[in-house]
């Protein structure tokens, strides 16, 4: 009989996936639970929680495993995970992705950073950090981030058999998408083999932060703003869309730009910054100055519209958006 490595007071080993829409965390959670139930003979359940079903919006997937003698009567969100898998590193800007972890929990991150760098960024005091460049693997294998993350999660969950997962992948894809089977298997295998794992001991005299049930206040009749005021409006001037990007950004080469505005015509988020300047004959003309990456969600529609090589889609490097951002005029006015 398969033995789970850790259990909470209810007898569950719990996993939480922190992601954004479009990276496949919901499907990954279902496949993970299926592998535990069918392959390892465990009891298991998987479900997701999210707001609007759109690419780039925050998504959480919740998985519970237990032995067959433990009834699963708990379908509440996983608040105290034994493992957290973070599909989009930038989520940590706005979401407490490590909320509720234990001293010995494992945190898996889709990132190019080292475990030491992520420990500092996520403000972890102890535990195990696992890192996999799932986005890079997915781009190289022409596949999805979730397959690489699944491979890494199977490496971190020795009670799960990776061969079972490979069978599930084949069964799911070979009839409708036979050409996708090989890339998916290669992506899964690379995630399994390439994950980097490092454990940090909790320093002597340091305690894990107290568990807080939720980092989002519940607005009830006693706590909501007077008059039902919307205190956090959906104002694009205050929005940072970097958490919705899936690893790619439009890179701008000003020397190749002919200022035709084709990119601006297809941009859904008003990312391009223009300035009226005199042309070679002294006539006023609008010139593209750059991209305000604060509003760019990485859809890359502009690249397909560009008639030159002024815009290219390339892997987003950490800090690139902040370094090369050209702010809109209204941002400068409000600073």
N, C-alpha and C positions, 0 to 999 in steps of 0.2 A: 504493500500500500504506500502511495506517495505521501511523504511527510512535508507539511508546510513549514517554512523556516521560522515564522513568527506568527503570533495570533493576538488579537485584542481580547478584551474581556468577554466579548460575545462569540469568540471562536472564529473570527474572520482574519484573513490576510487581505489587506486593502490596497488598491492602486488607484491613483488619480492622474489623469492625463490633462495637462494644461495646453491649450492650443488656440488656433484661430480657424475660422471656416475656410475650407479649401485645402487643408493639409491632411485630411483623412483621419483625424483622431477618433471620430465616432465609429468608423469602420474598423480601425485598429483595436478599439476596445471590444467590439463584438467578436473579432477574430481571436483576440487574446482569451476571452472567456470561453469561446468554443474549443480552443486547444486545451484549456484546463479541464473542461467537462468531458469532452470526447477522448482526448489523448491521455490525460493523467487520471481520469476517473474521479475528479473532484466535484463538489458542488460549486456552482458559480453563477454569477449574474452580472450583467453589464447594462448600463443606461447612460444617457448623456443629458447635459443641461446647457442651454444656450438661449440667447435672445432671438433677434432677427436672423433668419437663415440666409446669410449672405457671406460671400468671401471676405475675410478680414475681420469679422466680428468674433469676440472671445467665445470659446467653446470649452467645456469640461466634460470628460468622460470618466465614469466611475465603474470600477471592477472589484468584485468581492469573490474570494475563494474560501472554501471551508471543506472539512471532511464530510462524508456522506451521512454521518450521524447528526450533523448540525443543521437544523432547519434554517432556511434563509427567509426571514420575515422582516428584514431591514432593507428598505429601498430608499433610504434617505441619502443625500450626497455624502461622499467620503470626506470627512473633516480631518481625520487623523490617519493619513496614509503611511503605510510602510514603504511605499515607493511612489515618487512623483516623476512623471515624464513630461518635460517641458519641450513642446514641439517648436516654439518660437521664442527665442531668447529675449527679444525686445518686450515681450509681455510683462517682464518684471518691472518695466517703467510704470505701469499703471495697475497691475494686478499682483497681489501678494501670493505668488505662485508656490511658495514653500510653507504656506499657512498650515499649522497643525502637525508638522513633522515631528517624529520622535528623535531622541538622541542618536539612535542607530538606523534611522531611515536612510534610504538611498534616493538620491536626486539625479535623474538622468536629464541631460541638456543637449539639445541640438545646437552645437556651437563649434567654432574654430578655436576658441580660447582653451587655455590649460585649466585643469581642475583648480589649481591655486588661484588663478585669475577669477574663476567663477565663484569660488568660496568667498572672495572679497566682494565681488559684485552683488551676490545674493545675500551677503551678510550672514553666512552660515557660521555657527560656532563649532559644529561638529557633525559627524556623520560621513556617509560615503557619497562622493560625487563621481558620476560617470559621464563621459563626454563623447559624443559622436557627431561628426560633421555630416549629418543626415542630408542637409540641403546640397552639399557638394557631391555626395554620393549619388543622390537622386538625379542631379543635372548630368553627371557623367554617364549614368546608366540609362538615362531617358525614362525615368520612372518617378514614383511618388515618394515624398518624405516619409510617409507612414510605414512603408516597407522597411526602410533603414532603421527607423525607430523601433519597429517590432523586432527586428533582428537583435538590436541592443537589449531590448527588454527580455527576450528569451535567454540571452547570456546572463542577465542579472537575476533571472528566476530559474534556478537549476531544476526545480520540480517540473518544469515544462519541457517537452521534447521538441527540439527544432524540426525534426523530421515530420512530426505531426503537422506543424505549421506549413511546411512545404507542400504537404499533401492537400491542405486546405486551400493554399494559393492555386495549385494546379486545378483543383476541382472547381474553384470559383471563376477561373479565367479561361480555361482551355476550350470551352464550347463557343462562347461569344467572342472572346478576344485571344485567340491562340498565339498571336504575335507578341502579346504582352506577358506571356508566362515566363520566358527566359529572362527578360529584364527585371521582372518582379523577384524572381528567385535569386538573381545576382545581387540585387539591391539588399534583399533580406540577408543573404550570406555575408555581404560586406559589413552590414550593420552588426552582425553577430561577431565577426572576427576583428573589426577595427575599433570597437568601443574601448576607451581608455578609462580605467577605474582606479580611484585613489580614496583611501579612508583617512579621515582626520579625527584624531582623538579629541574629546572634549577637554579643554585645558583645565588643570586642577583649580578648583575654586570658582569655576564658571558654570553656570546652570543654563539649561535651555530656556528660552523665553516661555512664559506662561501661555497656555493655550487660550486663544481668544476665539469664541465661537464664530464670529464673522467680522471681516474688516469693512463690511458695508453696513451702515446703520439701517435697521428696519424702520420704515416710515409708517407708523400706525397713527391712530387718531390722537395720541398723546405726544408724538414726536415729530409729526410732519410740520413743515413750515406753515405759518399762519396764512390763511387764504389760499392754501394749495399752490403757493408760488413755485415755479420751476427754478430751482437755485443753481442748476448746472445745465444751461441751455445748450442745444446742439449748434453752437456757433463755430463756424469753421475758423474764425480768428483765434480761437482757444484750443483748437484741435491739433493733435500730433498723430499723423497717420502711420508713423513708422512701425507700430506694432502690427499693422495689417499687411506689411510687405512679406513676401514669401521667399526672399533671398536675392531678388533681382532688382536693379535700378536702371533708369535711363541715364547714360553718361553723355554729357554735352560737350561737343567740340566746336567752339565758337568760330574757328577759322574755316570750317566747312559749311557754316550756316548761311543760307540765302534769304532768311527772314521771310519765308513764304507763309508762315502761320498755319501750315497744315497740321502741325503738332497740336496747336492750340485749339483747332477745330474739333479734334477728337478727344481732348483731355477732359475727363469727367470732373476734375477736382480743381480747376483753375490754378494749375501748378506753374505755368510759364509767366515769366516776368518780362515786361516790355517797357521800352523807354523811347520817347520821341526825340530824334536827333536829326541833324541835317545830313543828307546824303552827299555824294561826291559833287553834285551840282548845287548844293546849298538848299535843296528842297527838303521840307520836313518828311520824315519817314519813321515808321515804327521799327525798332531794332530789338531782337531777342537778346536779353542780357543774361539769362540763365534760368535755373529751375529752383522754385521754392520747395525743397524736399519735405518741408513740414506737412504739406498737403498731398504729397505723392504716395499712393498706396501700391505702386509697382505694377500697375496693370499692363504697361508697355505698349499701349495702343499707339502712343506717339511714335514709336520706333517704326512700326509698320507704315505709318502715314508719311514719314520723312522721306523726301525724294533724294536726299544726299546721305552721306555717312556722318552727318552732324550728330545724330542720336544713335546710340548703340545700347543693347541690353547686356549688361555685365553683372557678375556676382557682386553683391553689395559688401563692401569692406566695412568693418566696424569704424564708425565715426565719419565715414565719407559724407553722409547727408548733412551732418552738422558743419563739416569743414567747407563744403562747396555750395552750401545753400545760399541762394540770392533772395533776400527777403522781399516780399511785396511792399509797396509804398505804404499801405495802411498799417503794416506791421511796424515800420520805422516810425510812423507818426505816433503809434501807441507805446513805443518804448520810452 
